[in-house]
Amino acid sequence: MDVLKEQIRNLAKSEFARLVELKYGHSHDVIGEITVANVLGGERGMKTMLTDTSDLDPLGGIRYRKMTLREGAFLVATNGRSELPDEVITTIDSLPKDMHPMTQLSIGVLALQPYSVFSKGYFQGDLRKSDYWESILEDAVTLVARVPQIAARIYRRSFHHDDQISSDPHLDWAANFAHMLGVSDDPLFEEVMRLYMLLHADHEGGNVSAHTTHLVGSALADPYYAFAAGVCGLAGPLHGIANQESLKWLESCMADHNGRIPTKESVGKFAEKTLREGRVIPGYGHAVLKVADPRYLLEREFCLKNIGDDPMVQLCSIAYEAVPTVLSNTGKVRSPYPNVDAHSGVMLKHFGLSEPDFYTVVFAVSRSMGVMAQLVWARIMQMPIERPKSVTLDHLYDTVLSKSHPQTKSQL
């Protein structure tokens, strides 16, 4: 851990100097404009957050610290930290087994909060502001180490009659998670979990789970509080269930063809039918990307190479060829290409992880790395509490209308 802290400290020196230069030398420089669409559209596209751990290029995809996915990897110092305290196990085991796994995960993470190094030091008055990040890092690494243990325990309780599988200290972080789930003895499943964990670890700072974690952490809530809040955001159906929705759509397509692998033309017609019914095609389109999601392409490459005889993998490949054309022909879709969710559900199910309600938990385990890295970096950069200014509809209406019709005032 000391080596990791020193590496972070060295990286932060130059970066913090640049931040100070911008903050005090260019504080009034304009970097963009805010439109009505930004305010009414969920702040989409507004450049209002600082996130250095990853950056989403519309044409190149996600990059971790300026490294592409093929070059980047996380090394997490989790040795000796992964075992759950007895009180946390008791808390998890007291929950109804039919409670949604994401609810159990949030509660399990909160049960770790009494062990927070940061909270203890802060409320004892032992910490200087410039040193907050070190105890935040201690908590973050412990949290990342223990989240797979919590998730695996929830899975075995809820779906396998509480038949728990002990962790294997000889396995790496992702492989050990795969081992504790106990769904496949195929060594490839460990590779799948490593790939999944890397691809879903971080995705800039504006998505719901990352932003929620950052927001709560900006109030100096410790990493356990912050990540539990992020987990709750990830549980929302507009954020965390796209891969299971995509899997459901592909299974419906296969069922529509009596279990036989359909042709490209048939998949295209099924996609058109989906759109005519007023539904979206899950797993396709992206808020930022203008090309096929590189994460999807990596999953596709892995699956075609290793499990290409799976009919669902073959259907994914056919959909990749058929669906973008259908979406482009509507003239309404800016990005008709597949995203990472178009393949991940099929990949997980192939290896026996067949409970869709648990897919978001796997997502959360992966995302713990990215949001914790963001939280540590926010504290070392001494970022302030987040406090945007809200406006009323009257204010927005009058501001816009006064420019085009100076005499018009809102009557609301």
ROVO-813337 format. One record per residue: residue number from 1; x, y, z of N, C-alpha, C in turn; chain; residue in one letter. Coordinates in steps of 0.2 Angstrom, whole numbers. Example, Ala and Ser with C-alpha at 12.3 -4.5 7.8 and 13.67 -1.06 7.14 Angstrom:
1;66;-28;39;62;-22;39;66;-16;39;A;A .
2;64;-11;35;68;-5;36;64;0;39;A;S .
! end
This chain:
1;4;-6;0;0;0;0;4;6;0;A;M .
2;10;6;3;14;12;4;17;14;-3;A;D .
3;19;8;-7;21;10;-14;15;13;-18;A;V .
4;9;10;-17;4;13;-21;3;20;-19;A;L .
5;3;22;-13;2;29;-11;7;33;-14;A;K .
6;13;31;-14;19;35;-16;18;36;-24;A;E .
7;16;31;-28;14;32;-35;9;38;-36;A;Q .
8;4;37;-32;-2;42;-32;0;49;-31;A;I .
9;4;49;-25;7;56;-23;11;59;-28;A;R .
10;15;55;-32;20;58;-37;16;60;-43;A;N .
11;11;56;-45;6;58;-50;2;65;-49;A;L .
12;0;65;-42;-4;71;-40;0;78;-40;A;A .
13;6;77;-39;10;84;-38;9;88;-44;A;K .
14;11;85;-50;10;89;-56;3;91;-58;A;S .
15;-1;86;-57;-8;87;-59;-11;93;-54;A;E .
16;-10;93;-48;-13;98;-43;-10;105;-45;A;F .
17;-4;105;-47;-1;111;-49;-5;114;-55;A;A .
18;-7;110;-60;-11;112;-66;-18;114;-64;A;R .
19;-21;111;-59;-27;112;-56;-27;119;-53;A;L .
20;-22;121;-49;-21;127;-46;-20;133;-51;A;V .
21;-17;131;-56;-16;136;-61;-22;138;-64;A;E .
22;-26;133;-66;-33;134;-69;-37;138;-64;A;L .
23;-37;136;-58;-42;138;-53;-41;146;-52;A;K .
24;-35;148;-51;-33;155;-49;-31;159;-55;A;Y .
25;-29;156;-60;-27;160;-66;-32;161;-72;A;G .
26;-37;156;-72;-41;156;-77;-49;155;-75;A;H .
27;-50;157;-69;-57;155;-66;-63;158;-70;A;S .
28;-62;163;-73;-67;166;-77;-67;164;-84;A;H .
29;-63;160;-87;-62;158;-94;-69;154;-95;A;D .
30;-72;155;-101;-78;151;-103;-76;145;-107;A;V .
31;-78;139;-105;-77;133;-108;-83;130;-112;A;I .
32;-88;133;-112;-94;131;-116;-100;135;-114;A;G .
33;-106;133;-117;-112;136;-115;-117;132;-113;A;E .
34;-123;134;-110;-128;130;-107;-134;132;-111;A;I .
35;-138;127;-114;-144;128;-118;-150;125;-114;A;T .
36;-156;127;-116;-162;124;-113;-162;117;-114;A;V .
37;-159;114;-119;-159;107;-120;-155;104;-114;A;A .
38;-149;107;-113;-145;104;-107;-149;104;-101;A;N .
39;-153;109;-99;-156;110;-93;-162;105;-92;A;V .
40;-166;104;-98;-172;100;-98;-170;93;-100;A;L .
41;-164;92;-102;-162;85;-105;-158;81;-100;A;G .
42;-159;82;-94;-155;79;-89;-147;81;-89;A;G .
43;-146;87;-90;-139;90;-91;-134;86;-95;A;E .
44;-137;82;-100;-133;78;-105;-129;83;-109;A;R .
45;-122;81;-109;-118;85;-113;-114;91;-109;A;G .
46;-117;93;-104;-114;99;-100;-108;97;-97;A;M .
47;-103;101;-98;-96;100;-96;-95;103;-89;A;K .
48;-97;99;-84;-97;103;-77;-94;98;-72;A;T .
49;-90;93;-74;-87;89;-69;-80;87;-71;A;M .
50;-75;87;-66;-68;85;-68;-67;78;-66;A;L .
51;-66;74;-71;-65;66;-70;-59;64;-74;A;T .
52;-53;63;-71;-47;61;-74;-46;53;-75;A;D .
53;-50;49;-72;-48;42;-72;-50;39;-79;A;T .
54;-55;42;-82;-57;39;-89;-60;45;-93;A;S .
55;-59;44;-100;-62;49;-104;-65;45;-110;A;D .
56;-71;47;-112;-75;44;-118;-74;48;-124;A;L .
57;-71;45;-129;-70;48;-135;-75;46;-140;A;D .
58;-79;50;-143;-85;48;-147;-83;43;-153;A;P .
59;-76;44;-155;-74;39;-161;-69;34;-158;A;L .
60;-66;35;-153;-61;30;-150;-63;26;-144;A;G .
61;-69;28;-141;-71;24;-136;-68;26;-129;A;G .
62;-69;22;-124;-67;24;-117;-59;23;-117;A;I .
63;-56;27;-113;-49;27;-112;-48;28;-104;A;R .
64;-44;23;-101;-42;24;-94;-36;27;-93;A;Y .
65;-36;33;-90;-30;37;-90;-26;38;-96;A;R .
66;-29;39;-102;-27;40;-108;-24;34;-112;A;K .
67;-26;28;-108;-24;22;-111;-30;18;-114;A;M .
68;-29;15;-120;-35;11;-123;-36;5;-119;A;T .
69;-42;2;-120;-43;-4;-116;-38;-10;-117;A;L .
70;-35;-10;-123;-30;-15;-124;-24;-14;-120;A;R .
71;-23;-8;-118;-16;-6;-115;-17;-5;-107;A;E .
72;-23;-4;-105;-24;-3;-98;-26;-9;-94;A;G .
73;-25;-9;-88;-27;-14;-83;-26;-11;-76;A;A .
74;-31;-13;-71;-30;-11;-65;-26;-16;-60;A;F .
75;-22;-13;-56;-19;-17;-51;-21;-15;-44;A;L .
76;-25;-19;-41;-28;-17;-35;-25;-20;-29;A;V .
77;-22;-17;-24;-19;-19;-18;-24;-22;-13;A;A .
78;-26;-28;-15;-32;-31;-10;-30;-36;-6;A;T .
79;-23;-38;-6;-21;-44;-2;-22;-42;5;A;N .
80;-25;-47;9;-26;-47;16;-32;-43;18;A;G .
81;-36;-40;13;-42;-36;15;-48;-39;13;A;R .
82;-49;-44;10;-55;-46;7;-60;-50;11;A;S .
83;-58;-53;17;-62;-56;21;-67;-52;25;A;E .
84;-73;-54;25;-79;-50;28;-79;-51;36;A;L .
85;-80;-45;39;-80;-46;46;-87;-50;48;A;P .
86;-87;-53;54;-92;-57;56;-99;-53;56;A;D .
87;-99;-47;58;-105;-43;59;-108;-41;52;A;E .
88;-103;-41;47;-106;-39;40;-109;-46;38;A;V .
89;-106;-51;39;-109;-58;37;-116;-59;40;A;I .
90;-116;-57;46;-123;-58;50;-128;-53;47;A;T .
91;-126;-47;45;-131;-43;42;-134;-45;36;A;T .
92;-129;-48;31;-131;-50;25;-136;-56;26;A;I .
93;-134;-61;30;-138;-67;31;-144;-66;35;A;D .
94;-145;-60;37;-152;-58;41;-157;-56;35;A;S .
95;-155;-54;29;-159;-52;24;-163;-57;21;A;L .
96;-170;-56;19;-174;-60;15;-170;-63;9;A;P .
97;-170;-69;8;-166;-72;2;-169;-69;-5;A;K .
98;-176;-68;-5;-179;-65;-11;-179;-58;-12;A;D .
99;-175;-54;-7;-174;-47;-8;-170;-46;-14;A;M .
100;-171;-41;-18;-167;-40;-24;-160;-40;-22;A;H .
101;-156;-43;-26;-149;-43;-25;-145;-36;-24;A;P .
102;-148;-31;-28;-145;-25;-28;-147;-21;-21;A;M .
103;-152;-23;-18;-154;-20;-12;-149;-23;-6;A;T .
104;-148;-30;-7;-144;-33;-2;-137;-31;-3;A;Q .
105;-135;-29;-9;-128;-27;-10;-127;-20;-7;A;L .
106;-132;-15;-8;-131;-9;-5;-131;-9;3;A;S .
107;-135;-14;6;-135;-15;13;-129;-18;15;A;I .
108;-126;-22;12;-120;-26;13;-114;-21;13;A;G .
109;-114;-16;8;-109;-11;8;-109;-6;14;A;V .
110;-115;-4;16;-116;0;22;-114;-3;28;A;L .
111;-115;-10;28;-113;-13;34;-105;-13;35;A;A .
112;-102;-11;30;-94;-11;31;-93;-4;34;A;L .
113;-97;1;33;-96;8;35;-93;9;42;A;Q .
114;-95;5;47;-91;6;54;-84;5;54;A;P .
115;-81;2;49;-74;0;48;-70;6;44;A;Y .
116;-74;11;43;-71;16;39;-65;20;42;A;S .
117;-59;19;39;-53;23;42;-54;30;41;A;V .
118;-57;33;36;-58;40;35;-62;43;40;A;F .
119;-68;40;41;-73;43;46;-70;43;53;A;S .
120;-67;38;55;-64;37;61;-59;43;62;A;K .
121;-54;44;57;-49;49;58;-52;56;58;A;G .
122;-57;57;53;-60;64;52;-64;66;59;A;Y .
123;-68;61;62;-72;63;68;-67;64;74;A;F .
124;-62;61;74;-57;61;79;-53;68;79;A;Q .
125;-53;71;73;-49;77;72;-42;76;70;A;G .
126;-41;70;68;-34;68;66;-31;69;59;A;D .
127;-35;72;55;-34;72;48;-33;79;46;A;L .
128;-28;81;42;-28;87;38;-31;86;31;A;R .
129;-34;92;29;-37;92;22;-33;89;17;A;K .
130;-26;90;17;-22;88;12;-20;81;12;A;S .
131;-22;78;18;-21;71;19;-27;66;19;A;D .
132;-33;69;17;-39;65;17;-38;59;12;A;Y .
133;-35;61;7;-35;56;2;-32;49;4;A;W .
134;-27;49;9;-24;43;11;-28;38;14;A;E .
135;-33;41;19;-37;37;22;-43;35;18;A;S .
136;-45;39;13;-50;38;8;-47;32;4;A;I .
137;-41;32;2;-38;26;-2;-38;20;2;A;L .
138;-37;20;9;-37;14;13;-44;11;12;A;E .
139;-49;15;13;-56;13;13;-58;10;6;A;D .
140;-56;14;1;-57;12;-6;-54;5;-8;A;A .
141;-48;4;-6;-45;-2;-8;-49;-8;-4;A;V .
142;-50;-7;3;-54;-12;6;-61;-13;4;A;T .
143;-64;-8;1;-71;-9;-1;-70;-13;-8;A;L .
144;-66;-11;-12;-65;-15;-19;-63;-22;-17;A;V .
145;-59;-23;-12;-57;-30;-10;-63;-34;-8;A;A .
146;-68;-31;-4;-73;-35;-1;-80;-35;-5;A;R .
147;-81;-30;-10;-87;-31;-13;-88;-37;-17;A;V .
148;-83;-40;-20;-84;-47;-23;-86;-52;-18;A;P .
149;-84;-52;-12;-86;-57;-6;-93;-56;-5;A;Q .
150;-95;-49;-4;-102;-48;-3;-107;-50;-8;A;I .
151;-105;-49;-15;-109;-51;-20;-109;-58;-21;A;A .
152;-104;-62;-20;-104;-69;-21;-108;-72;-15;A;A .
153;-108;-69;-9;-112;-72;-4;-120;-71;-5;A;R .
154;-121;-65;-8;-128;-64;-10;-131;-69;-15;A;I .
155;-126;-70;-20;-128;-74;-26;-129;-81;-23;A;Y .
156;-125;-84;-19;-126;-91;-16;-132;-91;-12;A;R .
157;-133;-86;-8;-139;-86;-3;-145;-86;-8;A;R .
158;-146;-82;-12;-152;-81;-16;-154;-86;-21;A;S .
159;-148;-89;-24;-150;-93;-30;-147;-100;-29;A;F .
160;-143;-102;-24;-140;-108;-23;-141;-111;-16;A;H .
161;-146;-109;-13;-148;-112;-6;-143;-111;-1;A;H .
162;-140;-105;-1;-135;-103;4;-129;-108;4;A;D .
163;-127;-111;-1;-122;-116;-2;-115;-111;-3;A;D .
164;-112;-109;2;-107;-104;1;-100;-107;-2;A;Q .
165;-96;-104;-6;-90;-106;-8;-84;-101;-5;A;I .
166;-80;-104;-2;-74;-100;1;-70;-97;-4;A;S .
167;-67;-91;-3;-62;-88;-7;-56;-92;-8;A;S .
168;-52;-91;-13;-46;-94;-15;-41;-89;-15;A;D .
169;-36;-88;-10;-31;-83;-9;-26;-83;-15;A;P .
170;-26;-89;-19;-21;-90;-24;-24;-87;-31;A;H .
171;-30;-85;-31;-33;-82;-37;-33;-74;-37;A;L .
172;-33;-71;-43;-33;-64;-43;-40;-62;-42;A;D .
173;-41;-55;-41;-47;-52;-39;-53;-55;-43;A;W .
174;-53;-54;-50;-59;-56;-54;-60;-64;-54;A;A .
175;-54;-67;-55;-55;-75;-55;-57;-77;-48;A;A .
176;-56;-74;-43;-58;-77;-36;-66;-75;-36;A;N .
177;-68;-70;-39;-75;-68;-39;-79;-74;-43;A;F .
178;-76;-76;-49;-79;-81;-53;-79;-87;-49;A;A .
179;-74;-89;-46;-73;-95;-42;-79;-95;-36;A;H .
180;-80;-90;-33;-85;-90;-27;-92;-90;-30;A;M .
181;-93;-88;-36;-100;-88;-39;-102;-96;-40;A;L .
182;-97;-99;-42;-98;-107;-42;-102;-109;-48;A;G .
183;-102;-105;-53;-107;-107;-59;-104;-111;-64;A;V .
184;-97;-111;-65;-94;-114;-70;-87;-116;-68;A;S .
185;-85;-123;-70;-78;-125;-69;-73;-124;-75;A;D .
186;-76;-121;-80;-72;-119;-86;-67;-114;-85;A;D .
187;-61;-115;-86;-56;-109;-84;-57;-103;-88;A;P .
188;-61;-104;-94;-63;-98;-98;-67;-93;-94;A;L .
189;-71;-96;-89;-75;-91;-85;-71;-86;-81;A;F .
190;-65;-88;-79;-61;-83;-76;-59;-78;-80;A;E .
191;-57;-80;-87;-55;-75;-92;-61;-70;-93;A;E .
192;-67;-73;-94;-73;-69;-95;-74;-64;-89;A;V .
193;-73;-66;-83;-74;-61;-78;-68;-56;-78;A;M .
194;-62;-58;-79;-57;-53;-80;-59;-48;-85;A;R .
195;-61;-50;-91;-63;-46;-96;-69;-41;-94;A;L .
196;-74;-44;-91;-80;-40;-89;-78;-35;-84;A;Y .
197;-74;-37;-79;-72;-32;-74;-68;-26;-77;A;M .
198;-64;-27;-82;-60;-22;-85;-64;-17;-89;A;L .
199;-69;-20;-93;-73;-16;-98;-78;-12;-95;A;L .
200;-80;-14;-89;-86;-10;-85;-83;-6;-80;A;H .
201;-76;-6;-79;-74;-3;-73;-75;5;-72;A;A .
202;-75;8;-78;-75;16;-77;-78;18;-84;A;D .
203;-82;24;-83;-85;26;-89;-86;34;-88;A;H .
204;-81;38;-88;-81;45;-86;-85;46;-79;A;E .
205;-87;52;-78;-90;53;-72;-97;56;-72;A;G .
206;-100;56;-78;-107;59;-78;-112;54;-78;A;G .
207;-111;47;-78;-116;42;-78;-119;42;-71;A;N .
208;-125;39;-70;-128;40;-64;-124;37;-58;A;V .
209;-121;31;-59;-118;28;-53;-112;31;-51;A;S .
210;-108;34;-56;-102;37;-55;-103;44;-52;A;A .
211;-108;48;-55;-109;54;-53;-112;54;-45;A;H .
212;-116;49;-44;-119;49;-37;-114;47;-32;A;T .
213;-109;43;-34;-104;41;-29;-100;48;-28;A;T .
214;-98;51;-34;-94;58;-33;-98;63;-29;A;H .
215;-105;64;-30;-109;69;-27;-109;67;-19;A;L .
216;-110;61;-17;-111;59;-10;-104;60;-7;A;V .
217;-99;58;-11;-92;59;-8;-89;66;-7;A;G .
218;-92;70;-11;-90;77;-11;-92;80;-5;A;S .
219;-97;78;-1;-99;80;5;-95;77;11;A;A .
220;-89;74;9;-85;70;13;-88;64;17;A;L .
221;-93;61;14;-96;55;16;-90;50;14;A;A .
222;-89;45;18;-84;40;17;-85;36;11;A;D .
223;-81;32;8;-82;28;2;-88;23;3;A;P .
224;-89;20;9;-94;15;10;-101;19;8;A;Y .
225;-102;25;12;-108;28;10;-109;30;3;A;Y .
226;-103;33;0;-104;35;-7;-105;29;-12;A;A .
227;-102;24;-11;-103;18;-16;-110;15;-15;A;F .
228;-112;15;-9;-119;12;-7;-124;16;-11;A;A .
229;-123;23;-11;-127;27;-15;-127;26;-22;A;A .
230;-121;25;-25;-120;24;-32;-123;17;-34;A;G .
231;-123;12;-30;-126;6;-31;-134;7;-32;A;V .
232;-136;11;-28;-144;12;-28;-145;16;-35;A;C .
233;-141;20;-37;-142;23;-44;-141;18;-49;A;G .
234;-136;14;-49;-135;8;-54;-141;4;-54;A;L .
235;-145;3;-49;-151;-1;-48;-157;1;-53;A;A .
236;-157;8;-54;-162;11;-58;-162;8;-65;A;G .
237;-168;6;-68;-168;2;-74;-166;6;-80;A;P .
238;-165;13;-80;-162;16;-85;-155;16;-86;A;L .
239;-152;13;-80;-144;14;-80;-141;7;-80;A;H .
240;-144;2;-76;-140;-4;-75;-143;-11;-78;A;G .
241;-148;-11;-81;-151;-17;-83;-151;-18;-91;A;I .
242;-147;-14;-94;-147;-14;-102;-145;-21;-104;A;A .
243;-140;-24;-101;-138;-30;-104;-143;-36;-103;A;N .
244;-147;-36;-97;-152;-41;-97;-158;-40;-102;A;Q .
245;-159;-33;-103;-164;-32;-108;-162;-34;-115;A;E .
246;-156;-33;-116;-153;-35;-123;-153;-43;-124;A;S .
247;-151;-46;-118;-152;-53;-118;-159;-56;-119;A;L .
248;-164;-52;-116;-171;-54;-117;-173;-53;-124;A;K .
249;-171;-48;-127;-173;-46;-134;-170;-51;-139;A;W .
250;-164;-53;-138;-161;-59;-142;-164;-65;-141;A;L .
251;-166;-67;-135;-170;-73;-134;-177;-73;-137;A;E .
252;-180;-67;-137;-186;-66;-140;-186;-67;-148;A;S .
253;-180;-65;-150;-179;-66;-158;-178;-73;-159;A;C .
254;-174;-76;-155;-173;-84;-156;-179;-88;-156;A;M .
255;-183;-86;-150;-190;-89;-149;-195;-88;-155;A;A .
256;-194;-82;-158;-199;-80;-164;-197;-84;-170;A;D .
257;-191;-87;-170;-189;-92;-175;-188;-99;-173;A;H .
258;-192;-101;-168;-193;-107;-166;-186;-111;-164;A;N .
259;-182;-106;-161;-176;-109;-158;-170;-110;-163;A;G .
260;-172;-108;-169;-167;-109;-175;-163;-102;-176;A;R .
261;-157;-102;-178;-153;-96;-179;-156;-93;-185;A;I .
262;-159;-87;-184;-162;-83;-190;-156;-80;-195;A;P .
263;-158;-79;-201;-154;-75;-205;-153;-68;-204;A;T .
264;-149;-65;-207;-148;-57;-206;-154;-54;-208;A;K .
265;-158;-56;-214;-164;-53;-216;-169;-54;-211;A;E .
266;-170;-60;-208;-175;-61;-203;-174;-57;-196;A;S .
267;-167;-56;-194;-166;-52;-188;-168;-45;-190;A;V .
268;-166;-43;-196;-168;-36;-198;-176;-35;-197;A;G .
269;-180;-39;-200;-187;-39;-199;-189;-39;-192;A;K .
270;-186;-43;-188;-188;-43;-181;-186;-36;-178;A;F .
271;-181;-34;-180;-179;-27;-177;-184;-22;-179;A;A .
272;-186;-22;-185;-191;-17;-188;-198;-18;-184;A;E .
273;-200;-24;-183;-206;-25;-179;-205;-22;-172;A;K .
274;-199;-23;-169;-198;-20;-162;-199;-13;-162;A;T .
275;-197;-9;-167;-197;-2;-168;-205;0;-170;A;L .
276;-208;-4;-174;-215;-2;-175;-220;-3;-169;A;R .
277;-218;-7;-164;-221;-8;-158;-220;-2;-153;A;E .
278;-216;2;-155;-214;8;-151;-209;6;-146;A;G .
279;-205;1;-147;-200;-1;-142;-193;1;-145;A;R .
280;-188;1;-140;-181;2;-143;-178;-5;-143;A;V .
281;-172;-5;-147;-168;-11;-147;-163;-11;-142;A;I .
282;-163;-14;-137;-158;-14;-131;-151;-16;-134;A;P .
283;-146;-12;-131;-140;-14;-133;-137;-11;-139;A;G .
284;-141;-6;-142;-139;-2;-148;-140;5;-146;A;Y .
285;-135;9;-149;-135;16;-148;-131;18;-142;A;G .
286;-129;24;-142;-125;27;-136;-125;34;-136;A;H .
287;-125;37;-130;-126;44;-129;-120;48;-132;A;A .
288;-114;45;-132;-108;49;-134;-105;46;-140;A;V .
289;-104;39;-141;-101;36;-146;-104;36;-153;A;L .
290;-100;37;-158;-102;38;-165;-100;32;-169;A;K .
291;-97;27;-165;-95;21;-168;-97;15;-164;A;V .
292;-96;9;-166;-97;3;-162;-93;3;-156;A;A .
293;-96;2;-150;-92;2;-144;-86;-2;-144;A;D .
294;-80;0;-143;-74;-4;-142;-75;-10;-137;A;P .
295;-79;-9;-132;-80;-14;-127;-84;-20;-130;A;R .
296;-89;-18;-134;-93;-23;-137;-88;-27;-142;A;Y .
297;-84;-24;-145;-80;-27;-150;-75;-32;-147;A;L .
298;-72;-30;-141;-68;-35;-137;-72;-41;-135;A;L .
299;-78;-40;-132;-82;-45;-130;-84;-50;-136;A;E .
300;-85;-47;-142;-87;-50;-148;-81;-55;-150;A;R .
301;-75;-52;-150;-69;-55;-152;-68;-61;-148;A;E .
302;-69;-60;-141;-68;-66;-136;-73;-71;-137;A;F .
303;-79;-69;-138;-84;-75;-139;-83;-78;-146;A;C .
304;-82;-75;-151;-81;-78;-157;-75;-83;-157;A;L .
305;-70;-81;-154;-64;-85;-153;-65;-92;-149;A;K .
306;-69;-91;-143;-69;-96;-138;-76;-100;-138;A;N .
307;-81;-96;-139;-88;-100;-139;-92;-98;-145;A;I .
308;-89;-98;-150;-92;-96;-157;-97;-101;-159;A;G .
309;-98;-107;-156;-103;-112;-158;-109;-111;-154;A;D .
310;-109;-107;-149;-115;-105;-145;-120;-101;-150;A;D .
311;-126;-104;-151;-131;-101;-155;-133;-94;-154;A;P .
312;-133;-92;-147;-134;-85;-145;-128;-80;-147;A;M .
313;-122;-83;-147;-116;-79;-149;-117;-78;-157;A;V .
314;-119;-83;-160;-120;-82;-167;-125;-77;-169;A;Q .
315;-131;-77;-165;-136;-73;-166;-134;-65;-165;A;L .
316;-129;-65;-159;-126;-58;-158;-123;-55;-164;A;C .
317;-119;-60;-167;-115;-58;-173;-119;-56;-179;A;S .
318;-125;-59;-180;-130;-58;-185;-133;-51;-184;A;I .
319;-135;-50;-177;-138;-44;-176;-133;-38;-177;A;A .
320;-127;-39;-175;-122;-34;-176;-122;-32;-184;A;Y .
321;-123;-36;-188;-123;-35;-195;-130;-32;-198;A;E .
322;-135;-34;-194;-142;-32;-197;-145;-25;-193;A;A .
323;-144;-25;-187;-148;-20;-183;-146;-13;-185;A;V .
324;-139;-11;-185;-137;-4;-187;-140;-2;-193;A;P .
325;-141;-6;-198;-144;-4;-204;-152;-2;-203;A;T .
326;-155;-6;-199;-162;-4;-198;-163;2;-194;A;V .
327;-158;3;-189;-159;9;-185;-157;15;-190;A;L .
328;-152;15;-194;-150;20;-198;-155;22;-203;A;S .
329;-159;17;-205;-164;19;-210;-170;23;-207;A;N .
330;-171;23;-201;-176;27;-198;-174;34;-198;A;T .
331;-168;36;-199;-166;43;-199;-167;47;-193;A;G .
332;-168;43;-187;-169;46;-181;-164;44;-176;A;K .
333;-159;40;-177;-154;37;-173;-147;40;-174;A;V .
334;-144;43;-170;-138;46;-171;-132;41;-171;A;R .
335;-133;36;-166;-128;31;-166;-131;24;-166;A;S .
336;-131;21;-172;-135;15;-173;-131;8;-171;A;P .
337;-125;9;-168;-120;4;-167;-121;1;-160;A;Y .
338;-119;-6;-159;-120;-9;-153;-115;-6;-148;A;P .
339;-118;-6;-141;-114;-5;-136;-112;-11;-132;A;N .
340;-108;-10;-126;-106;-16;-123;-112;-20;-120;A;V .
341;-117;-18;-119;-123;-22;-116;-126;-27;-121;A;D .
342;-124;-26;-128;-127;-30;-133;-124;-37;-133;A;A .
343;-119;-38;-129;-115;-45;-129;-114;-47;-122;A;H .
344;-114;-43;-117;-111;-46;-110;-116;-51;-107;A;S .
345;-123;-50;-108;-128;-54;-105;-127;-61;-108;A;G .
346;-126;-61;-115;-125;-68;-118;-119;-71;-116;A;V .
347;-114;-68;-115;-107;-70;-113;-108;-73;-106;A;M .
348;-111;-70;-101;-112;-72;-94;-117;-78;-94;A;L .
349;-122;-78;-98;-127;-84;-98;-123;-90;-100;A;K .
350;-119;-89;-105;-116;-95;-108;-112;-99;-103;A;H .
351;-109;-96;-98;-105;-99;-93;-109;-101;-87;A;F .
352;-116;-100;-87;-120;-103;-82;-123;-97;-77;A;G .
353;-121;-91;-78;-124;-86;-74;-130;-83;-77;A;L .
354;-135;-87;-75;-142;-86;-79;-147;-82;-76;A;S .
355;-146;-79;-70;-151;-75;-66;-150;-68;-68;A;E .
356;-154;-65;-72;-154;-58;-74;-153;-53;-69;A;P .
357;-157;-55;-63;-157;-50;-58;-150;-49;-55;A;D .
358;-146;-53;-56;-139;-53;-53;-134;-49;-57;A;F .
359;-136;-48;-64;-131;-45;-69;-129;-38;-66;A;Y .
360;-134;-34;-63;-132;-28;-61;-127;-28;-55;A;T .
361;-128;-33;-51;-123;-34;-46;-116;-35;-49;A;V .
362;-115;-39;-54;-109;-40;-57;-106;-33;-60;A;V .
363;-111;-30;-63;-109;-23;-65;-106;-19;-59;A;F .
364;-110;-19;-54;-108;-15;-48;-101;-17;-45;A;A .
365;-99;-23;-45;-93;-26;-43;-87;-23;-47;A;V .
366;-88;-23;-54;-84;-20;-58;-83;-12;-58;A;S .
367;-89;-9;-57;-89;-2;-57;-86;1;-50;A;R .
368;-85;-3;-45;-82;-1;-39;-75;1;-40;A;S .
369;-71;-2;-45;-64;0;-46;-64;7;-48;A;M .
370;-68;9;-53;-68;15;-57;-70;21;-52;A;G .
371;-76;20;-49;-79;26;-45;-74;27;-38;A;V .
372;-71;21;-36;-67;22;-30;-60;26;-32;A;M .
373;-58;25;-38;-52;28;-41;-54;36;-42;A;A .
374;-60;37;-44;-62;44;-45;-63;47;-38;A;Q .
375;-65;44;-33;-66;47;-27;-59;49;-23;A;L .
376;-55;44;-24;-48;45;-21;-45;51;-25;A;V .
377;-46;52;-31;-43;57;-35;-46;64;-33;A;W .
378;-53;64;-32;-56;70;-31;-54;73;-24;A;A .
379;-52;68;-19;-50;71;-13;-42;73;-13;A;R .
380;-38;70;-17;-31;72;-18;-31;79;-22;A;I .
381;-36;80;-26;-36;86;-29;-40;91;-25;A;M .
382;-42;89;-19;-46;94;-15;-52;97;-18;A;Q .
383;-56;93;-22;-62;96;-25;-67;97;-20;A;M .
384;-71;103;-21;-76;105;-16;-82;101;-16;A;P .
385;-87;102;-12;-93;99;-12;-97;102;-18;A;I .
386;-101;97;-21;-104;99;-27;-111;102;-25;A;E .
387;-112;108;-28;-118;112;-27;-120;116;-33;A;R .
388;-123;113;-38;-125;117;-44;-131;122;-42;A;P .
389;-132;127;-46;-138;131;-45;-144;129;-49;A;K .
390;-150;128;-46;-156;126;-50;-160;132;-52;A;S .
391;-164;131;-57;-168;137;-59;-175;135;-59;A;V .
392;-180;139;-59;-187;138;-60;-189;138;-67;A;T .
393;-194;135;-69;-197;135;-76;-198;142;-78;A;L .
394;-201;146;-73;-202;153;-74;-196;157;-77;A;D .
395;-190;156;-73;-184;159;-74;-182;157;-81;A;H .
396;-182;150;-83;-180;148;-89;-184;150;-95;A;L .
397;-191;151;-94;-195;153;-99;-194;160;-100;A;Y .
398;-193;164;-95;-192;172;-96;-186;173;-99;A;D .
399;-181;169;-97;-174;170;-100;-174;169;-107;A;T .
400;-177;164;-109;-177;162;-117;-181;167;-121;A;V .
401;-187;168;-118;-192;172;-122;-191;179;-122;A;L .
402;-187;181;-117;-185;188;-117;-180;190;-123;A;S .
403;-176;185;-125;-172;186;-130;-175;186;-137;A;K .
404;-180;182;-138;-184;182;-144;-190;186;-145;A;S .
405;-193;187;-139;-199;192;-138;-198;196;-132;A;H .
406;-195;202;-133;-193;206;-127;-199;208;-122;A;P .
407;-205;208;-125;-211;210;-121;-214;204;-118;A;Q .
408;-212;198;-119;-215;192;-117;-213;191;-110;A;T .
409;-218;190;-105;-216;187;-98;-220;181;-97;A;K .
410;-217;177;-93;-221;171;-91;-227;172;-87;A;S .
411;-233;169;-88;-239;170;-84;-240;164;-80;A;Q .
412;-235;160;-79;-236;154;-75;-236;156;-68;A;L .
! end
